[in-house]
Amino acid sequence: MGYVKSPLNYTGGKFKLLPQLQEIIPKGIDTFVDLFAGGGNVSVNVDAKYIIYNDILGQVSELLSTLKLQGKAESLRIIDTYIEKYSLTKENREGYLELRECYNSNPIDPLMLYTLICYSFNNQIRFNSKGGYNTPFGRDRGFNPILRDRFIAFVERLREIDIQFHSKDFREMKVEELGENDFVYCDPPYLITVASYNENGGWNEQAERDLLSMLDKVDRAGVRFALSNVLESKGAQNEILAEWAKKYKIHYLDHSYSNCSYQKKDKTSKNVEVLIVNY
């Protein structure tokens, strides 16, 4: 089975790391919980009977749920209707801004949001403090044939798998109640890196400690977990994570996404990416 790539562009998305992750994550999982699922690259490619997708950004969770419910034909029809109505192209900034204003005034259609994302700067997903989509216009991509094919393959996969969508703070997910054949995967915001998801204090030391404490509870309950994170970034070290990780197994991932040995880290990389597991 080939890997299916999300049609959503998320900073830190794990698509290129999937071959390495799937060497470590076990097969034949009963319930797989993706606590910080983002674009869904891990969720849709994991070998599990049942998948729980969770992401704090409710608009994205609602979008993926809508895609699964409506399917590719109806979803594409609606997207193409918006593209035609607002004359969206890589040059038509005015049409994009008009669509953005329409969505922000009445954000009830997730497919309107997806159409916006396709024509936004770097296809980024950003909202202001009032919940308005505020990514500026982009001239680089649009809903081009490559993205359309990726979209189709992704929706087809969503329709094939048994997946449920949530939008909760990770602390609200009762993952410690899972069983021994279940699995918890976490790819949280990285404490020592700067990106759109944590630039305004959205992830801090308290959140980091709360997550690690939750994973300790998961471990005591006999449930397997894997945590994606960065131990070092441009000379800074996540001391909280480094100390906590001593009691678990650390797999060092090749940040360049080529084949690598998990027995040693790449000391020349700007980021030391790891997968920490309890099995």
C-alpha positions as CSV (number, residue, x, y, z in Angstrom):
1,M,0.0,0.0,0.0
2,G,1.4,3.4,-1.0
3,Y,1.3,6.3,1.3
4,V,-1.5,8.8,0.8
5,K,-0.6,12.5,1.3
6,S,-2.9,15.0,2.9
7,P,-4.1,17.9,0.7
8,L,-3.5,20.2,3.7
9,N,-0.2,21.9,4.2
10,Y,0.8,21.7,7.9
11,T,4.1,22.9,9.3
12,G,5.9,19.8,10.6
13,G,3.6,17.4,8.7
14,K,4.9,13.8,8.9
15,F,4.4,12.6,5.4
16,K,8.1,12.4,4.5
17,L,8.8,10.7,7.8
18,L,6.1,8.0,7.3
19,P,8.5,5.2,6.1
20,Q,10.6,5.7,9.3
21,L,7.6,6.0,11.6
22,Q,5.9,2.9,10.2
23,E,9.1,0.9,10.9
24,I,8.5,1.7,14.6
25,I,4.8,1.9,15.0
26,P,3.3,-1.6,15.3
27,K,0.9,-3.2,12.9
28,G,-2.6,-4.5,13.6
29,I,-3.6,-1.9,16.1
30,D,-7.2,-2.0,17.4
31,T,-7.8,1.7,18.2
32,F,-5.2,4.3,17.1
33,V,-5.6,7.8,18.7
34,D,-3.9,10.6,16.9
35,L,-3.9,13.4,19.5
36,F,-2.5,16.2,17.4
37,A,-3.5,15.0,14.0
38,G,-3.2,18.1,11.9
39,G,-3.5,17.3,8.2
40,G,-4.0,13.6,8.9
41,N,-1.0,12.1,7.2
42,V,-0.3,9.6,10.0
43,S,-4.0,8.9,10.7
44,V,-4.9,7.8,7.1
45,N,-1.8,5.7,6.6
46,V,-1.7,3.7,9.9
47,D,-2.5,0.0,10.1
48,A,-5.4,0.1,12.6
49,K,-9.0,-1.1,12.7
50,Y,-10.4,2.1,14.2
51,I,-8.8,5.6,14.1
52,I,-9.6,8.6,16.4
53,Y,-8.5,11.8,14.8
54,N,-8.2,14.8,17.2
55,D,-7.0,18.3,16.5
56,I,-7.7,21.5,18.5
57,L,-8.4,23.4,15.3
58,G,-12.1,22.6,14.9
59,Q,-12.3,24.0,11.4
60,V,-9.9,21.4,10.1
61,S,-11.5,18.5,12.0
62,E,-14.9,19.6,10.6
63,L,-13.4,19.8,7.1
64,L,-12.1,16.3,7.1
65,S,-15.3,15.0,8.6
66,T,-17.2,16.7,5.7
67,L,-14.9,15.2,3.1
68,K,-15.5,11.7,4.4
69,L,-19.3,12.2,4.6
70,Q,-19.7,13.8,1.1
71,G,-17.1,12.0,-0.9
72,K,-14.9,13.2,-3.7
73,A,-17.5,13.8,-6.5
74,E,-19.7,16.1,-4.4
75,S,-16.8,17.8,-2.7
76,L,-15.1,18.6,-6.0
77,R,-18.3,19.9,-7.5
78,I,-18.7,22.4,-4.6
79,I,-15.0,23.4,-4.7
80,D,-15.2,24.0,-8.5
81,T,-18.4,26.1,-8.0
82,Y,-16.5,28.4,-5.6
83,I,-13.5,28.6,-8.0
84,E,-15.8,29.6,-10.9
85,K,-18.0,32.0,-8.8
86,Y,-15.1,34.0,-7.5
87,S,-12.9,33.6,-10.7
88,L,-10.1,32.2,-8.6
89,T,-6.7,32.0,-10.2
90,K,-3.1,32.5,-9.2
91,E,-3.4,36.1,-10.2
92,N,-6.8,37.1,-9.0
93,R,-6.2,38.5,-5.5
94,E,-9.5,40.4,-5.5
95,G,-11.5,37.2,-6.0
96,Y,-9.6,35.5,-3.2
97,L,-10.2,38.4,-0.8
98,E,-13.9,38.4,-1.7
99,L,-14.2,34.7,-1.0
100,R,-12.3,35.1,2.3
101,E,-14.6,37.9,3.4
102,C,-17.6,35.7,2.5
103,Y,-16.3,32.8,4.5
104,N,-15.4,34.9,7.6
105,S,-18.8,36.5,7.6
106,N,-20.6,33.2,7.6
107,P,-18.1,30.2,8.1
108,I,-20.6,27.4,7.7
109,D,-19.1,25.6,4.7
110,P,-15.8,23.7,5.3
111,L,-15.4,23.3,1.6
112,M,-15.3,27.1,1.2
113,L,-12.5,27.1,3.7
114,Y,-10.6,24.4,1.8
115,T,-11.0,26.4,-1.5
116,L,-9.5,29.4,0.4
117,I,-6.6,27.4,1.6
118,C,-5.8,26.3,-1.9
119,Y,-5.4,29.9,-3.1
120,S,-3.7,31.2,0.1
121,F,0.0,31.9,0.7
122,N,1.8,28.6,0.8
123,N,-1.6,27.0,1.4
124,Q,-1.3,27.9,5.1
125,I,-4.0,27.5,7.6
126,R,-4.1,30.4,10.0
127,F,-6.9,32.1,12.0
128,N,-6.9,35.3,14.0
129,S,-8.0,35.5,17.7
130,K,-11.6,36.0,16.6
131,G,-11.6,32.9,14.5
132,G,-11.3,34.6,11.1
133,Y,-9.2,33.0,8.4
134,N,-6.5,35.6,7.8
135,T,-3.9,34.0,5.5
136,P,-3.0,36.4,2.7
137,F,-3.4,35.6,-1.0
138,G,-0.8,33.3,-2.6
139,R,0.4,33.3,-6.2
140,D,2.1,30.0,-6.2
141,R,-0.3,27.0,-6.4
142,G,-4.1,27.2,-6.6
143,F,-6.1,24.1,-7.0
144,N,-3.8,22.7,-9.6
145,P,-3.9,19.1,-11.1
146,I,-1.4,17.8,-8.6
147,L,-3.3,19.0,-5.6
148,R,-6.6,17.9,-7.2
149,D,-5.2,14.3,-7.6
150,R,-3.9,14.4,-4.0
151,F,-7.3,15.6,-2.8
152,I,-9.1,12.8,-4.6
153,A,-6.7,10.1,-3.2
154,F,-7.0,11.4,0.3
155,V,-10.8,11.5,0.2
156,E,-10.9,8.0,-1.2
157,R,-8.8,6.8,1.7
158,L,-11.0,8.7,4.3
159,R,-14.0,6.8,2.8
160,E,-12.2,3.4,3.2
161,I,-11.1,3.6,6.8
162,D,-13.1,3.7,10.0
163,I,-12.2,7.1,11.4
164,Q,-13.9,9.4,13.8
165,F,-13.1,13.1,14.2
166,H,-12.8,15.2,17.3
167,S,-11.6,18.7,18.2
168,K,-10.7,18.7,21.8
169,D,-7.8,19.9,24.0
170,F,-5.6,16.9,24.4
171,R,-6.2,16.9,28.2
172,E,-9.9,16.0,27.5
173,M,-9.1,12.8,25.7
174,K,-9.3,9.8,28.0
175,V,-6.5,7.9,26.4
176,E,-5.5,6.2,29.6
177,E,-8.7,4.2,29.3
178,L,-7.5,2.4,26.2
179,G,-6.4,-1.2,26.0
180,E,-3.2,-3.0,25.5
181,N,-3.8,-3.5,21.7
182,D,-4.5,0.2,21.2
183,F,-2.0,3.0,20.5
184,V,-1.6,6.7,21.2
185,Y,0.4,8.9,18.8
186,C,1.3,12.4,19.6
187,D,2.9,15.1,17.3
188,P,2.4,18.2,19.5
189,P,3.7,21.7,18.8
190,Y,7.4,21.7,19.5
191,L,8.3,23.8,22.5
192,I,11.7,25.0,21.3
193,T,10.8,25.8,17.6
194,V,9.0,28.8,16.2
195,A,6.1,28.2,13.9
196,S,2.6,29.5,13.3
197,Y,1.1,27.0,15.8
198,N,3.1,28.3,18.8
199,E,4.2,31.8,17.9
200,N,1.5,33.4,20.1
201,G,2.1,31.2,23.2
202,G,-0.3,28.5,22.0
203,W,2.1,25.8,23.4
204,N,4.1,26.5,26.6
205,E,6.0,24.6,29.3
206,Q,2.8,23.8,31.2
207,A,1.3,22.2,28.1
208,E,4.5,20.3,27.6
209,R,4.5,19.0,31.2
210,D,0.7,18.1,31.0
211,L,1.3,16.1,27.9
212,L,4.2,14.2,29.3
213,S,2.3,13.5,32.5
214,M,-0.6,12.1,30.5
215,L,1.8,9.8,28.6
216,D,3.1,8.5,31.9
217,K,-0.5,7.6,32.8
218,V,-0.9,5.9,29.5
219,D,2.2,3.9,30.1
220,R,1.1,2.9,33.6
221,A,-2.2,1.7,32.1
222,G,-0.3,-0.6,29.8
223,V,-1.1,1.3,26.6
224,R,1.5,1.8,24.0
225,F,2.4,5.3,22.8
226,A,4.8,7.2,20.5
227,L,5.7,10.9,20.8
228,S,7.2,12.8,17.9
229,N,9.3,15.8,19.0
230,V,12.5,17.7,18.7
231,L,15.2,17.4,21.4
232,E,17.4,20.1,20.0
233,S,16.9,23.0,17.6
234,K,19.6,25.4,16.4
235,G,21.6,24.9,19.6
236,A,18.6,25.0,22.0
237,Q,17.6,21.9,23.9
238,N,14.3,20.9,25.3
239,E,15.5,20.1,28.8
240,I,12.0,19.1,30.0
241,L,11.6,16.5,27.3
242,A,15.2,15.3,27.5
243,E,14.9,14.5,31.2
244,W,11.5,12.8,30.8
245,A,12.6,10.7,27.9
246,K,15.3,9.0,29.9
247,K,12.8,6.4,31.1
248,Y,11.6,5.5,27.6
249,K,13.2,4.5,24.3
250,I,14.3,7.2,21.9
251,H,14.5,6.6,18.1
252,Y,16.5,9.3,16.3
253,L,14.9,10.2,13.0
254,D,16.7,11.4,9.9
255,H,15.3,14.9,9.5
256,S,16.3,14.8,5.8
257,Y,13.8,12.0,5.4
258,S,16.2,9.6,3.8
259,N,17.2,6.2,5.1
260,C,18.9,6.4,8.4
261,S,20.1,4.4,11.4
262,Y,18.1,4.9,14.5
263,Q,21.1,4.1,16.7
264,K,22.7,7.5,16.3
265,K,21.6,11.1,15.8
266,D,22.7,13.4,13.0
267,K,24.8,15.9,14.9
268,T,25.0,18.2,11.9
269,S,21.2,18.8,11.7
270,K,19.5,21.9,12.9
271,N,16.8,19.9,14.5
272,V,17.2,16.6,16.3
273,E,13.9,14.9,15.6
274,V,13.0,11.9,17.7
275,L,10.2,9.4,18.2
276,I,9.9,8.4,21.9
277,V,8.1,5.2,22.6
278,N,7.3,3.1,25.7
279,Y,7.7,-0.4,24.1
